[in-house]
Amino acid sequence: DQIWQGIWEQDRFPEEITTISKALREKLTAELPLALEVANDVSTDEGTTRKWVYRLHDGYTIETVLMNYEDRVTVCISTQAGCAMGCTFCATGQAGFSRQLTLGEVVEQVVRAGRAAAPRRISNIVFMGMGEPLANYDVTVGTIRALHHERGLSARNLTVSTVGIAPAIERLALEGLPLTLAISLHVANDAERDELIPINKRYNLERLYQACEVWRNETGRRISFEWALISGVNDTDQALYELAEYARPLGAHVNLIPLNPTPGFLVIGSPAARVRYFRDELEELGVNATVRRTRGRTIDAACGQLANVTNGKRRSIPVR
């Protein structure tokens, strides 16, 4: 109980838990060494957004982002070093895949963020950092169960983002966890989605739709579709109508995100007026939609920008 309270309630490392004996502290520290080393630590948005680049034991790096809002504290965590999905507009996908993270490496991101957030407490955790969470399925679900049962966070405050690995969505629906599922949709026709999100060639929109139906029927939870608005690509009236036709029967919520710039994708995000128009028209077509507030763009901490950047250099190989 004392170890549990120290780690999960007080965000302490084993050597800092003074309610246990020195011998036990030393034993825990030796047998359970910390997995992450801070390689970079930057803040923006008047200090309310903070990003860490962590070096792993083998030299690979990952990133974690802490966002302070008036009504909540959210941490965005990584599940892989790099990503194999290859989405063309995402810096992580452009950097390539290095390896899966372990359960300890994922959980430690939350503990470290909790220490930094003090005296406030982390209220929301989003699996939207580096990597595809459902491609590291066992670690993702293990982390959720640890956070839900050990830390006491409601699964309703945990969000898992995926590009649409349909079988894994169906498997997750049977786990009995009332979490939020966010699907990076971005395009609602197969020809264009094949280009932007290569996994669509394996699990096309029809197959993804079937998985969404399983999720809705098994969990009773509403799905969120993420839609990064790209000027002249997926912000057209045609794209709007395709999205509405896809999302409305599922009762899905749409999160609109103005595209964040990345070096390898030479297009721009939609202007603010177009974003508002897109949202308003979706509402008129019977689809609930909101515009997500962008945080961390100036330090490459916003959605789609995480790509192992230290000292201004973008890396896809181990940093030693």
C-alpha positions as CSV (number, residue, x, y, z in Angstrom):
1,D,0.0,0.0,0.0
2,Q,2.8,2.4,0.8
3,I,4.6,1.7,-2.5
4,W,1.3,2.1,-4.3
5,Q,0.5,5.4,-2.7
6,G,4.0,6.7,-3.3
7,I,4.1,5.9,-7.0
8,W,0.4,6.4,-8.0
9,E,-0.9,9.0,-5.6
10,Q,2.2,11.0,-4.9
11,D,4.1,10.6,-8.2
12,R,7.3,9.6,-6.4
13,F,10.1,7.5,-7.6
14,P,11.0,4.5,-5.4
15,E,14.0,6.1,-3.8
16,E,11.8,9.0,-2.7
17,I,9.2,6.9,-0.9
18,T,10.2,7.6,2.7
19,T,7.3,5.6,4.2
20,I,9.2,2.3,3.4
21,S,12.6,1.2,4.7
22,K,15.9,2.4,3.2
23,A,16.7,-1.2,2.3
24,L,13.5,-1.6,0.4
25,R,14.0,1.7,-1.4
26,E,17.5,0.6,-2.5
27,K,16.2,-2.8,-3.6
28,L,13.4,-1.2,-5.7
29,T,15.7,1.3,-7.2
30,A,18.2,-1.4,-8.2
31,E,15.6,-3.8,-9.6
32,L,13.3,-1.2,-11.2
33,P,15.6,1.5,-12.6
34,L,14.0,4.6,-14.2
35,A,13.5,4.1,-18.0
36,L,13.6,7.7,-19.2
37,E,16.3,10.3,-19.2
38,V,15.4,14.0,-20.0
39,A,17.1,15.0,-23.2
40,N,15.2,18.3,-23.7
41,D,12.5,20.2,-21.8
42,V,10.8,23.2,-23.4
43,S,7.7,25.3,-22.7
44,T,5.3,27.6,-24.6
45,D,1.9,29.1,-24.4
46,E,3.0,31.2,-21.4
47,G,4.2,28.1,-19.7
48,T,1.0,26.2,-19.9
49,T,2.3,23.7,-22.5
50,R,5.5,21.7,-21.8
51,K,7.2,19.1,-23.9
52,W,9.9,16.7,-22.9
53,V,12.2,14.7,-25.2
54,Y,13.2,11.5,-23.3
55,R,16.1,9.4,-24.1
56,L,15.6,5.6,-23.7
57,H,18.2,3.1,-22.6
58,D,19.2,2.3,-26.2
59,G,19.5,5.9,-27.3
60,Y,16.1,6.2,-29.1
61,T,14.0,9.2,-28.1
62,I,10.3,9.8,-27.4
63,E,8.2,12.9,-26.6
64,T,5.6,13.7,-24.0
65,V,3.5,16.8,-23.8
66,L,1.8,18.3,-20.7
67,M,-1.1,20.8,-21.2
68,N,-2.6,22.9,-18.5
69,Y,-6.1,24.2,-19.0
70,E,-8.2,26.2,-16.6
71,D,-10.5,23.2,-16.0
72,R,-8.2,20.2,-16.5
73,V,-4.6,19.0,-16.9
74,T,-3.9,16.7,-19.8
75,V,-0.8,14.7,-20.7
76,C,-0.2,13.3,-24.2
77,I,1.9,10.2,-24.1
78,S,3.8,8.1,-26.6
79,T,3.5,4.3,-27.1
80,Q,6.2,3.8,-29.7
81,A,9.6,5.3,-30.6
82,G,8.6,6.5,-34.1
83,C,5.7,5.2,-36.0
84,A,5.3,2.7,-38.9
85,M,1.9,4.0,-40.2
86,G,3.6,6.5,-42.6
87,C,0.8,9.1,-42.6
88,T,2.1,11.8,-45.0
89,F,1.1,14.8,-42.9
90,C,2.5,13.6,-39.6
91,A,6.1,14.3,-38.6
92,T,6.3,11.1,-36.5
93,G,5.2,9.0,-39.5
94,Q,7.8,10.8,-41.7
95,A,10.5,9.9,-39.2
96,G,9.8,6.1,-39.4
97,F,9.5,3.4,-36.8
98,S,12.2,2.5,-34.3
99,R,10.7,0.2,-31.7
100,Q,7.8,-0.5,-29.3
101,L,7.8,1.0,-25.9
102,T,7.5,-1.1,-22.8
103,L,4.8,-0.8,-20.2
104,G,7.3,0.9,-17.8
105,E,8.4,3.4,-20.4
106,V,4.8,4.4,-21.1
107,V,3.7,4.6,-17.4
108,E,6.8,6.5,-16.4
109,Q,5.8,9.3,-18.8
110,V,2.6,9.8,-16.8
111,V,4.4,9.7,-13.4
112,R,6.9,12.3,-14.6
113,A,4.2,14.5,-16.0
114,G,2.3,14.2,-12.7
115,R,5.4,15.4,-10.8
116,A,5.6,18.4,-13.1
117,A,1.9,19.2,-12.9
118,A,2.0,19.5,-9.1
119,P,0.2,20.8,-7.1
120,R,-2.5,20.2,-9.7
121,R,-3.4,16.6,-10.6
122,I,-3.5,15.1,-14.1
123,S,-7.1,14.7,-15.0
124,N,-6.9,13.5,-18.6
125,I,-4.5,11.2,-20.5
126,V,-4.5,11.0,-24.3
127,F,-2.6,8.3,-26.2
128,M,-1.9,10.7,-29.0
129,G,1.9,11.1,-28.8
130,M,4.4,9.2,-30.9
131,G,3.3,5.9,-32.4
132,E,0.1,4.0,-33.1
133,P,-1.3,2.8,-29.8
134,L,-3.2,-0.1,-31.2
135,A,0.0,-1.4,-32.9
136,N,1.4,-1.8,-29.4
137,Y,-1.8,-3.2,-28.2
138,D,-0.9,-5.1,-25.0
139,V,1.2,-2.3,-23.6
140,T,-1.5,0.3,-24.4
141,V,-4.2,-1.8,-22.7
142,G,-1.9,-2.6,-19.8
143,T,-1.2,1.1,-19.3
144,I,-4.9,1.9,-19.4
145,R,-5.7,-0.8,-16.8
146,A,-2.8,0.5,-14.5
147,L,-4.0,4.1,-14.8
148,H,-7.6,3.1,-14.3
149,H,-7.2,0.7,-11.4
150,E,-4.0,1.8,-9.7
151,R,-4.0,5.5,-10.2
152,G,-7.8,5.8,-9.9
153,L,-8.3,7.7,-13.1
154,S,-11.7,7.1,-14.7
155,A,-11.3,5.3,-18.1
156,R,-13.7,8.0,-19.4
157,N,-10.9,10.5,-19.0
158,L,-8.5,8.3,-21.1
159,T,-8.5,8.7,-24.9
160,V,-6.9,6.3,-27.3
161,S,-6.2,7.6,-30.8
162,T,-5.8,5.3,-33.8
163,V,-5.4,5.6,-37.6
164,G,-7.9,2.8,-38.0
165,I,-6.6,-0.7,-37.3
166,A,-10.0,-2.3,-37.5
167,P,-9.3,-5.7,-35.8
168,A,-7.7,-4.0,-32.9
169,I,-10.6,-1.6,-32.5
170,E,-12.9,-4.6,-32.3
171,R,-10.7,-6.3,-29.8
172,L,-10.5,-3.1,-27.7
173,A,-14.3,-2.9,-27.7
174,L,-14.4,-6.2,-25.7
175,E,-12.0,-5.1,-23.0
176,G,-14.7,-3.6,-20.8
177,L,-13.0,-0.2,-20.6
178,P,-15.3,2.9,-21.0
179,L,-12.5,4.9,-22.6
180,T,-12.8,7.4,-25.5
181,L,-11.8,6.2,-29.0
182,A,-10.5,8.8,-31.4
183,I,-10.0,7.8,-35.0
184,S,-7.7,9.8,-37.2
185,L,-10.0,9.8,-40.2
186,H,-9.0,13.0,-42.1
187,V,-10.5,11.8,-45.4
188,A,-13.7,10.0,-46.1
189,N,-13.1,8.5,-49.5
190,D,-10.7,5.6,-50.1
191,A,-8.8,7.0,-53.0
192,E,-7.5,10.1,-51.1
193,R,-7.2,8.3,-47.8
194,D,-5.0,5.7,-49.4
195,E,-2.6,8.5,-50.2
196,L,-2.7,10.3,-46.8
197,I,-3.0,7.3,-44.5
198,P,-1.4,4.1,-46.1
199,I,-3.1,1.7,-43.6
200,N,-6.3,2.5,-45.4
201,K,-5.1,0.2,-48.2
202,R,-5.4,-2.7,-45.7
203,Y,-8.4,-1.6,-43.7
204,N,-10.5,0.6,-46.0
205,L,-13.3,2.9,-44.9
206,E,-15.9,0.2,-45.2
207,R,-13.9,-2.2,-43.0
208,L,-13.2,0.7,-40.5
209,Y,-16.9,1.5,-40.5
210,Q,-17.7,-2.1,-39.5
211,A,-15.2,-1.8,-36.6
212,C,-16.9,1.5,-35.5
213,E,-20.2,-0.3,-35.4
214,V,-18.7,-3.0,-33.2
215,W,-17.3,-0.3,-30.9
216,R,-20.6,1.5,-30.6
217,N,-22.6,-1.7,-30.0
218,E,-20.3,-3.2,-27.5
219,T,-19.3,-0.1,-25.5
220,G,-22.2,2.3,-26.0
221,R,-19.5,5.0,-26.2
222,R,-19.5,7.7,-28.9
223,I,-16.6,7.7,-31.4
224,S,-14.6,10.8,-32.2
225,F,-13.3,11.4,-35.7
226,E,-10.1,13.5,-35.9
227,W,-10.0,15.7,-39.0
228,A,-6.9,17.8,-39.6
229,L,-8.0,20.5,-42.1
230,I,-5.6,20.8,-45.0
231,S,-6.2,23.7,-47.4
232,G,-7.6,22.6,-50.7
233,V,-7.3,18.9,-49.8
234,N,-10.0,17.9,-47.2
235,D,-11.6,21.2,-46.5
236,T,-13.7,21.3,-49.7
237,D,-17.5,21.1,-49.8
238,Q,-17.2,17.6,-51.3
239,A,-15.0,16.5,-48.4
240,L,-17.5,18.0,-46.0
241,Y,-20.4,16.0,-47.4
242,E,-18.4,12.8,-47.5
243,L,-17.5,13.2,-43.9
244,A,-21.1,14.0,-42.9
245,E,-22.3,10.9,-44.7
246,Y,-19.8,8.7,-43.0
247,A,-20.0,10.2,-39.4
248,R,-23.8,10.8,-39.1
249,P,-25.1,7.2,-39.1
250,L,-22.5,6.4,-36.4
251,G,-23.5,9.3,-34.2
252,A,-19.8,10.2,-34.2
253,H,-18.3,13.5,-32.9
254,V,-15.9,15.3,-35.2
255,N,-12.8,17.1,-33.8
256,L,-11.6,19.6,-36.4
257,I,-7.9,20.4,-36.1
258,P,-6.2,23.1,-38.3
259,L,-3.2,21.2,-39.8
260,N,0.0,21.8,-37.9
261,P,3.0,22.4,-40.1
262,T,5.7,19.7,-40.6
263,P,8.8,19.9,-42.7
264,G,8.0,16.9,-44.9
265,F,4.5,17.9,-45.9
266,L,4.5,21.1,-48.0
267,V,0.9,22.1,-47.7
268,I,-0.9,24.5,-45.3
269,G,-3.7,24.3,-42.8
270,S,-7.1,25.7,-43.6
271,P,-7.6,29.4,-42.7
272,A,-9.7,30.1,-39.6
273,A,-12.7,31.2,-41.6
274,R,-12.8,28.0,-43.5
275,V,-12.5,26.0,-40.3
276,R,-15.5,27.8,-38.8
277,Y,-17.4,27.2,-42.0
278,F,-16.6,23.5,-42.0
279,R,-17.8,23.2,-38.4
280,D,-21.0,25.1,-39.0
281,E,-21.9,23.2,-42.1
282,L,-21.3,19.8,-40.3
283,E,-23.7,21.0,-37.6
284,E,-26.2,21.9,-40.2
285,L,-25.9,18.4,-41.7
286,G,-26.5,16.8,-38.3
287,V,-23.0,16.0,-37.2
288,N,-21.7,17.3,-33.8
289,A,-18.4,19.1,-34.4
290,T,-15.9,21.2,-32.4
291,V,-12.7,22.9,-33.3
292,R,-9.8,21.8,-31.1
293,R,-7.7,24.5,-29.7
294,T,-4.1,24.2,-30.9
295,R,-1.4,24.0,-28.2
296,G,2.4,23.7,-28.4
297,R,2.8,24.6,-32.1
298,T,5.9,26.8,-31.6
299,I,7.8,24.0,-29.9
300,D,6.7,21.2,-32.3
301,A,4.4,19.8,-29.5
302,A,1.1,20.1,-31.4
303,C,-0.8,17.2,-33.1
304,G,1.3,15.6,-35.8
305,Q,4.5,17.4,-34.9
306,L,6.2,15.0,-32.5
307,A,9.3,13.6,-34.3
308,N,12.3,13.3,-31.9
309,V,13.5,16.9,-32.1
310,T,16.4,17.8,-29.9
311,N,18.5,21.0,-30.2
312,G,16.6,21.9,-33.4
313,K,17.5,18.6,-35.1
314,R,14.9,16.1,-36.3
315,R,16.1,12.5,-35.6
316,S,14.9,9.1,-36.6
317,I,18.0,7.2,-35.3
318,P,19.2,6.6,-31.8
319,V,20.6,9.6,-30.0
320,R,23.6,8.6,-27.9
